[in-house]
Amino acid sequence: MNPTLVLIGVAVLLSLQSVWCVQEDPTHGKDHNPIHKEHYHDGAHDPHYDHEAILGDRQLEKEFDELEPEEAKRRLGVLAGEMDANKDGYVSRDELVQWIMNSFRKLDMEDSLEQFEESDENADNKVTWKEYLSRNHGFDINDFKDYTEEDAVSEFTKVLEEDKKRFDAADLDKDGALKKDEFVAYLYPADFPHMHDVEMERTLQDHDKNKDGIITKEEFLADTDKNDKQLLLLEEERFTDFDKNRDGILDKKEIKDWVLPDNNEAAVEEAEHLIERSDSDKDGKLSIEEIVNNHEDFVGSQATNYGEFLPKDEL
């Protein structure tokens, strides 16, 4: 264990006087969802997922509320023209996938910039490890009432060590701080190949108990509450989904697909969903008219400001 990190952990534990709750970053130990929503909730379709996938900005939905449907259609028509990269009058499946991929990146960047500004305490356009610790590793002192100081420091330091490795991997210029483009890689490592090794290492360290380079079903379920039958069943189903070749283990490729899911797959699924709902003549592509006629699926009936998507004089 790194002695410096132990000292940092002790210092943090002793110095925090206010009561904070532990904040877990959005990708640590979780499947990466590019727009931080589920497309379906309890089997019900969430249209906001579709709107964000097209607009690439969460604030746009709020502005939509001010527009009448006809104005929303007009603006969507202009937007659809931008989706049509080859200007043939149609938005193909590939064009829609690329547009949605770009939206996903914008949504990740939007979330990253918000967290960056919150973490950059001295407003110097970079976030040091010390600033990140101060902003993101608070806790409720009562959480540790059943621990000895040594136990608390040990657990806290384990979390710090994992985060510090990812922080260092994101710090490409090795200046000890993360600029905005480095910070987004820290928060969303799945989108950045140079972050993949450290995420794979973390996952194997957490789950591969016998250090054989694979994760068995038992290892995958080790931290699941066995008394929660519904959760246990859900986790078993997730393991089966990740175990593509059905050999009862997750190999390195399957582990990577679990920990570092490709946004392209989500973009393809979303594009196919929108085409299925809007392609009235079933030719496998969308005309501008088909998109506009189904504006509620794409953007709803709300005002929008396309920002960098469109020139100002086109709005």
C-alpha positions as CSV (number, residue, x, y, z in Angstrom):
1,M,0.0,0.0,0.0
2,N,1.3,3.4,-0.9
3,P,2.4,5.2,2.3
4,T,1.7,8.6,0.8
5,L,-1.9,7.6,0.1
6,V,-2.3,6.2,3.6
7,L,-1.2,9.6,5.0
8,I,-3.6,11.3,2.6
9,G,-6.4,9.0,3.7
10,V,-5.7,9.7,7.4
11,A,-5.5,13.5,6.7
12,V,-8.8,13.4,4.9
13,L,-10.5,11.3,7.6
14,L,-9.3,13.6,10.4
15,S,-9.7,17.0,8.7
16,L,-13.2,16.8,7.2
17,Q,-15.4,18.6,9.8
18,S,-18.5,18.9,7.7
19,V,-20.7,15.9,7.0
20,W,-20.4,14.8,3.3
21,C,-21.7,11.7,1.7
22,V,-19.4,9.4,-0.3
23,Q,-19.8,10.2,-4.0
24,E,-19.1,7.5,-6.5
25,D,-18.1,8.6,-10.0
26,P,-20.4,7.6,-12.7
27,T,-18.3,4.8,-14.3
28,H,-16.5,3.2,-11.4
29,G,-17.7,-0.4,-11.2
30,K,-20.7,0.3,-13.4
31,D,-21.7,-0.3,-17.0
32,H,-21.1,2.8,-18.9
33,N,-24.3,4.3,-20.1
34,P,-23.4,7.2,-22.5
35,I,-26.3,9.4,-21.7
36,H,-26.9,8.2,-18.1
37,K,-30.5,7.1,-18.7
38,E,-32.2,3.8,-19.4
39,H,-34.2,3.6,-22.6
40,Y,-36.9,1.6,-20.8
41,H,-38.1,1.9,-17.2
42,D,-40.0,-1.2,-16.0
43,G,-40.8,-1.9,-19.6
44,A,-42.0,1.6,-20.4
45,H,-40.3,3.5,-23.2
46,D,-38.5,6.8,-22.1
47,P,-38.8,9.3,-25.0
48,H,-36.3,11.6,-23.3
49,Y,-33.6,9.0,-24.1
50,D,-34.4,9.5,-27.8
51,H,-34.4,13.3,-27.6
52,E,-31.1,13.4,-25.9
53,A,-29.6,11.0,-28.4
54,I,-30.6,13.4,-31.2
55,L,-29.9,16.7,-29.5
56,G,-26.8,15.9,-27.6
57,D,-27.6,18.5,-24.9
58,R,-29.8,18.0,-21.8
59,Q,-30.7,21.7,-21.6
60,L,-32.3,21.6,-25.0
61,E,-35.3,19.6,-23.8
62,K,-36.1,22.4,-21.3
63,E,-36.1,24.9,-24.1
64,F,-38.4,22.8,-26.2
65,D,-41.3,23.5,-23.8
66,E,-41.7,27.0,-25.3
67,L,-42.3,25.9,-28.9
68,E,-45.5,25.0,-30.7
69,P,-45.3,21.7,-32.6
70,E,-45.1,23.4,-36.0
71,E,-42.0,25.4,-34.9
72,A,-40.5,22.3,-33.5
73,K,-41.0,20.6,-36.8
74,R,-39.4,23.4,-38.7
75,R,-36.3,23.4,-36.6
76,L,-36.1,19.6,-36.7
77,G,-36.3,19.8,-40.5
78,V,-33.2,22.0,-40.5
79,L,-31.5,19.7,-38.0
80,A,-32.3,16.6,-40.2
81,G,-30.6,18.4,-43.1
82,E,-27.5,18.4,-41.0
83,M,-27.8,14.7,-40.3
84,D,-27.8,14.1,-44.0
85,A,-24.1,14.1,-44.4
86,N,-24.0,13.3,-48.2
87,K,-26.9,15.6,-49.0
88,D,-28.9,13.0,-50.9
89,G,-32.1,14.0,-49.2
90,Y,-32.1,11.0,-46.8
91,V,-30.7,10.1,-43.5
92,S,-29.2,6.6,-43.8
93,R,-28.7,4.2,-40.9
94,D,-25.0,4.9,-40.9
95,E,-25.5,8.7,-40.9
96,L,-27.9,8.4,-38.0
97,V,-25.5,6.2,-36.1
98,Q,-22.7,8.7,-36.5
99,W,-24.9,11.6,-35.5
100,I,-26.0,9.7,-32.3
101,M,-22.4,8.8,-31.5
102,N,-21.5,12.5,-31.7
103,S,-24.5,13.3,-29.4
104,F,-23.2,10.7,-26.9
105,R,-19.8,12.3,-26.9
106,K,-21.4,15.8,-26.4
107,L,-23.4,14.5,-23.5
108,D,-20.4,13.0,-21.8
109,M,-18.5,16.2,-22.3
110,E,-21.4,18.2,-20.9
111,D,-21.4,16.2,-17.8
112,S,-17.6,16.2,-17.5
113,L,-17.5,20.0,-17.8
114,E,-20.0,20.4,-15.0
115,Q,-18.0,18.2,-12.7
116,F,-14.7,19.8,-13.9
117,E,-15.9,23.3,-12.9
118,E,-17.1,21.9,-9.5
119,S,-13.7,20.3,-8.9
120,D,-11.5,23.1,-10.1
121,E,-11.5,25.0,-6.8
122,N,-9.0,27.7,-7.8
123,A,-10.4,28.2,-11.3
124,D,-7.1,27.7,-13.1
125,N,-8.6,25.4,-15.8
126,K,-7.1,22.2,-14.4
127,V,-7.9,19.8,-11.6
128,T,-5.2,18.5,-9.4
129,W,-5.4,15.3,-7.4
130,K,-5.7,17.3,-4.3
131,E,-8.7,19.3,-5.7
132,Y,-10.3,16.1,-6.9
133,L,-9.9,14.5,-3.4
134,S,-11.4,17.5,-1.7
135,R,-14.4,17.6,-4.1
136,N,-15.2,14.0,-4.6
137,H,-14.1,11.9,-1.6
138,G,-16.2,13.3,1.2
139,F,-18.0,10.9,3.5
140,D,-20.3,10.8,6.5
141,I,-18.2,10.2,9.6
142,N,-21.0,8.0,11.0
143,D,-20.3,5.5,8.2
144,F,-17.1,4.5,10.0
145,K,-18.5,4.2,13.5
146,D,-18.2,0.4,13.4
147,Y,-14.6,0.5,12.1
148,T,-11.4,0.9,13.8
149,E,-9.4,3.8,12.5
150,E,-7.0,1.3,10.8
151,D,-9.9,-0.4,9.0
152,A,-11.4,2.8,7.8
153,V,-8.1,4.1,6.5
154,S,-7.4,0.8,4.8
155,E,-10.7,0.8,3.0
156,F,-10.6,4.4,2.1
157,T,-7.0,4.1,0.8
158,K,-8.0,1.2,-1.4
159,V,-10.5,3.5,-3.1
160,L,-7.9,6.2,-3.4
161,E,-5.4,3.9,-4.9
162,E,-7.8,2.8,-7.6
163,D,-8.8,6.4,-8.4
164,K,-5.3,7.6,-8.4
165,K,-4.2,5.0,-11.0
166,R,-7.0,6.2,-13.3
167,F,-6.2,9.8,-12.6
168,D,-2.6,9.2,-13.6
169,A,-3.6,7.3,-16.7
170,A,-5.8,10.2,-17.8
171,D,-3.0,12.7,-17.1
172,L,-1.4,12.3,-20.6
173,D,1.1,15.2,-20.2
174,K,2.1,14.0,-16.7
175,D,1.9,17.5,-15.1
176,G,0.0,16.2,-12.1
177,A,-3.3,17.8,-13.1
178,L,-6.2,17.1,-15.5
179,K,-7.2,19.6,-18.2
180,K,-10.8,19.4,-19.5
181,D,-10.0,16.9,-22.2
182,E,-8.1,14.7,-19.8
183,F,-10.9,15.0,-17.2
184,V,-13.5,13.6,-19.5
185,A,-11.2,10.6,-20.1
186,Y,-11.0,10.1,-16.3
187,L,-14.8,10.1,-16.0
188,Y,-15.6,8.1,-19.1
189,P,-12.7,5.7,-19.7
190,A,-14.6,3.5,-22.1
191,D,-14.4,6.2,-24.7
192,F,-10.6,6.5,-24.5
193,P,-8.4,3.5,-25.5
194,H,-5.5,4.8,-23.4
195,M,-7.7,4.3,-20.3
196,H,-8.7,0.7,-21.0
197,D,-5.7,-1.1,-19.3
198,V,-6.2,0.6,-16.0
199,E,-9.9,-0.2,-16.0
200,M,-9.3,-3.8,-16.8
201,E,-6.7,-4.0,-14.1
202,R,-9.1,-2.6,-11.6
203,T,-11.9,-5.0,-12.5
204,L,-9.6,-8.0,-12.3
205,Q,-8.2,-6.9,-9.0
206,D,-11.8,-6.5,-7.6
207,H,-13.3,-9.7,-9.0
208,D,-10.6,-12.2,-10.0
209,K,-10.0,-13.7,-6.6
210,N,-7.7,-16.5,-7.7
211,K,-5.7,-14.3,-10.1
212,D,-6.1,-16.5,-13.1
213,G,-7.1,-13.7,-15.5
214,I,-10.7,-14.7,-15.9
215,I,-13.9,-14.1,-13.9
216,T,-16.1,-17.1,-13.0
217,K,-19.8,-16.8,-12.2
218,E,-19.0,-17.3,-8.5
219,E,-16.5,-14.4,-8.6
220,F,-18.9,-12.2,-10.5
221,L,-21.6,-12.8,-7.9
222,A,-19.3,-12.7,-4.9
223,D,-20.4,-9.2,-3.7
224,T,-24.1,-9.7,-4.4
225,D,-26.4,-10.0,-1.4
226,K,-27.5,-13.7,-1.6
227,N,-30.6,-12.9,0.5
228,D,-31.9,-10.5,-2.2
229,K,-33.3,-13.1,-4.6
230,Q,-34.4,-10.6,-7.1
231,L,-31.1,-8.9,-7.3
232,L,-29.3,-12.2,-7.4
233,L,-31.4,-13.3,-10.3
234,L,-30.8,-10.0,-12.1
235,E,-27.0,-10.4,-11.7
236,E,-27.1,-14.0,-12.9
237,E,-28.9,-12.8,-16.0
238,R,-26.3,-10.1,-16.5
239,F,-23.5,-12.6,-16.2
240,T,-25.2,-14.8,-18.9
241,D,-25.5,-11.8,-21.2
242,F,-21.8,-11.0,-20.9
243,D,-20.7,-14.7,-21.2
244,K,-21.2,-14.7,-25.0
245,N,-19.7,-18.1,-25.7
246,R,-21.6,-19.7,-22.7
247,D,-18.5,-21.4,-21.2
248,G,-19.4,-20.3,-17.7
249,I,-16.5,-17.7,-17.4
250,L,-15.8,-14.2,-18.6
251,D,-12.5,-14.1,-20.6
252,K,-10.6,-10.9,-21.2
253,K,-12.7,-9.9,-24.2
254,E,-15.9,-10.5,-22.4
255,I,-14.7,-8.6,-19.4
256,K,-13.8,-5.7,-21.6
257,D,-17.2,-5.7,-23.2
258,W,-18.7,-5.6,-19.7
259,V,-16.5,-3.0,-18.2
260,L,-15.8,-0.9,-21.3
261,P,-19.0,-1.2,-23.4
262,D,-18.7,0.3,-26.9
263,N,-21.0,3.4,-27.4
264,N,-21.3,2.3,-31.0
265,E,-23.6,-0.6,-30.0
266,A,-25.9,1.7,-28.1
267,A,-25.9,4.2,-31.0
268,V,-26.8,1.4,-33.5
269,E,-29.6,0.2,-31.3
270,E,-31.0,3.8,-30.9
271,A,-30.7,4.4,-34.7
272,E,-32.6,1.2,-35.5
273,H,-35.2,2.1,-32.9
274,L,-35.9,5.5,-34.5
275,I,-35.8,4.1,-38.1
276,E,-38.3,1.4,-37.1
277,R,-40.7,3.9,-35.7
278,S,-40.3,6.5,-38.5
279,D,-39.6,4.7,-41.7
280,S,-43.1,4.7,-43.2
281,D,-42.1,3.3,-46.6
282,K,-39.8,0.7,-45.2
283,D,-36.8,1.5,-47.4
284,G,-34.3,1.4,-44.5
285,K,-33.6,5.1,-44.5
286,L,-35.4,8.2,-43.4
287,S,-36.5,11.1,-45.6
288,I,-36.6,14.6,-44.1
289,E,-40.4,14.3,-44.3
290,E,-40.4,11.1,-42.3
291,I,-38.3,12.6,-39.6
292,V,-40.4,15.7,-39.3
293,N,-43.7,13.8,-39.4
294,N,-42.4,11.8,-36.4
295,H,-40.9,14.8,-34.5
296,E,-42.2,13.6,-31.1
297,D,-39.8,10.6,-31.4
298,F,-36.8,12.8,-32.3
299,V,-37.2,16.0,-30.3
300,G,-40.7,16.3,-28.9
301,S,-42.7,19.6,-29.2
302,Q,-40.3,21.9,-27.4
303,A,-38.1,24.8,-28.3
304,T,-34.4,24.2,-29.1
305,N,-31.2,26.0,-29.7
306,Y,-28.9,23.8,-31.6
307,G,-25.7,25.5,-30.5
308,E,-22.8,24.2,-32.4
309,F,-25.0,21.8,-34.5
310,L,-26.4,24.7,-36.6
311,P,-25.3,28.1,-37.8
312,K,-27.1,30.9,-36.0
313,D,-28.7,32.3,-39.2
314,E,-30.4,29.0,-39.9
315,L,-32.5,29.1,-36.7
